[in-house]
Amino acid sequence: MNSLDDTALDKAFDNVSFDHPVTEHDRRVMKQLWKEYIKNKKASPTDVENAGKDV
């Protein structure tokens, strides 16, 4: 899955443990970061498995 809606992200963040409660600002920032990460992700599972190996 390469895209997540806000509801799915909120559910994921509800299950994350931090040293302090997650604020609405924290949620907005984490959503932006996650969405940018997924949008720009280019590595396939094979690329990750072979990272650092001479293949």
C-alpha positions in Angstrom: 0.0 0.0 0.0 1.6 3.3 -1.1 -1.1 5.7 0.0 -2.9 6.1 3.3 -5.9 8.3 4.1 -6.0 10.5 7.1 -8.3 8.1 9.0 -5.8 5.2 8.6 -2.9 7.5 9.7 -4.9 8.6 12.7 -5.5 5.0 13.7 -1.8 4.3 13.4 -0.8 7.3 15.4 -3.3 6.3 18.1 -1.3 3.1 18.6 2.1 4.8 18.8 3.7 5.3 22.2 5.5 8.6 22.9 6.8 10.2 26.1 3.9 12.7 25.8 0.4 12.8 24.4 0.2 13.3 20.6 -1.2 16.7 19.9 -3.1 17.8 16.8 0.0 19.6 15.7 2.1 16.4 16.1 -0.5 14.5 14.0 -0.4 17.1 11.2 3.4 17.0 11.1 3.5 13.2 11.2 0.9 12.9 8.4 2.8 15.3 6.2 6.1 13.5 6.8 4.5 10.0 6.2 2.7 11.2 3.0 5.9 12.7 1.6 7.9 9.6 2.5 5.4 7.3 0.7 5.2 9.7 -2.3 8.9 9.8 -2.7 9.7 6.2 -1.9 11.4 4.5 -4.7 13.0 1.4 -3.2 11.4 -1.9 -3.9 11.5 -4.7 -1.3 14.3 -6.4 -3.3 16.3 -3.2 -3.2 16.0 -3.0 0.6 16.9 -6.7 1.0 20.0 -6.3 -1.2 21.1 -3.0 0.4 24.8 -3.0 1.0 25.4 -6.2 -1.0 27.2 -6.4 -4.3 24.6 -7.9 -6.5 
